[in-house]
Amino acid sequence: MSTAIIGAGVMGETLLSGLVRAGRRVDQLMVGEKRAERARELEERYGVAVVSNREAAAKADTVALVVKPQDMGDVLEEIAPDLRAGQLVVSLAAGITTTFIESRVPEGVAVVRVMPNTPALVDEGMAAIAPGSHCDESHLAEVESLMSSTGKVLRIPEKQMDAVTAISGSGPAYIFFVVESMIEAGVHLGLPRTTATELVVQTLVGSAAMLRETGDHPVVLREQVTSPGGTTASALRELEIHKVRAAFLAAMEAARNRSRELAEGS
């Protein structure tokens, strides 16, 4: 199975490098990229063929579209004449529905929608995948194989994709925002910035490992840290007073709603 990646930005290169590290043969991979300098860079770094978008679409069995949502219509218009029934098109563009893509490609082209996230850059990504109307098990298995090269993969119904976008797609930004705030608090409390950064980052890494490895509910783990009348209890009380929990819910609802708007606008 040959795979073409159209769109060689950060996420496109992340997928490419993950596939190479996972053992995909470079002669079965190709990249669609128009910028000559970027093409040479990818060819030298990975040994893959960098071709035009149309050539990539014509030659590959699987075509991964890693482009901006606002560019998806133009890219589909460009490559549609070269697509054929039996091919698999994988979209990694936020807010673009399988219906939008299926209406612009030949009949019989299978479409799978993917919502990745940026921890894929360090092989700790979380990708949700949803099938279009012409997908079968082999198509989903192929997309799972593609995306598992950069992290975990979860199958979901497409109707849940806007919620997934709000939770895991945008989620790294929320975590970074919390980390940034904790570091600033450390500086405010008198710690050097480098010390505060190391304390916060390792606390985050360790806490995430506990969640994954113990399998305990976060409430259980939180209560293990929270002694009655102690420092943690005092801090958590302030978070509740300032409605941090409600703010997170409102923020993720806003992200979900924006994802819906993007889908409608597409």
C-alpha positions, 0 to 999 in steps of 0.5 A: 500500500503506497501512501501520499501525504499532501501538505508538508507543514508541521503535522504533515512532517510529523506523520511522515517521520512517524511512518518512517520510524515505524518501518514504512518503506520510503519507496511506498511513501510520497509527499505532495509539496509545491515549494521547491526548497521545502521539497528538497529538505524533505527529500534529503531528510527522509529519502522520500519522493516529493511530487506534485499534489496531482501526481501524489493523488494519481499514484497513491493507494492512500492519500492523507490530506494534511492541509488547513481547513480553508484550503481543503476545497481548493486542494480537493478541486485540484486532485479530484480528477486524479482520484479513483474508486477504491482509493482511501482519502484521509483528512486531518483538517479540523471541521471538515466533514466526510460529507464535504469531501465525498461530495468533491471526489469520485464515487467509490473513494473511501473517506476517513476523518481524523482529529490529531493533536500536537503531542504527535510530535513526540509520539504521544499523540491522540488521534480520533478517527471517524469513517465516511459512508464508503469505508469498510474495516480495511480502510479503518485499519489502514488509518489506525496503522497510519496514526498509531505511528505517532501515538494512540488511536480511537474510533468514534462516530463522526457526530462526536468529532466536534467534542473530540476537537474540543477535548483532545484536539485543542486540549494541549493548549489548555494544558500549556496554559495551566503550566504557564500559569503555574510557572508564573505563580512560582515566580510570583512566590519567589522561585527562579523561573528555571526552578519553577519551570522544572518543578511544574513540568516534572509535576505534570509528567509525573501526574500524567504517568500516574493517571495512565499507569494506575488507572485510578480515577482522577478524583481518587488521585486528587484526594490522595494529595489533599489532606484535611485542612492542608495546603492542597485543600486551601488551594483547591478551595480557591480554584472552586471559588474562582469557578475554574471547573465551570470555566473549563466546561465553558471553554470546551463548549466554546471550542466545540461550537467553533468546530461546528461553525467551521463544519457548517462554513465548509 
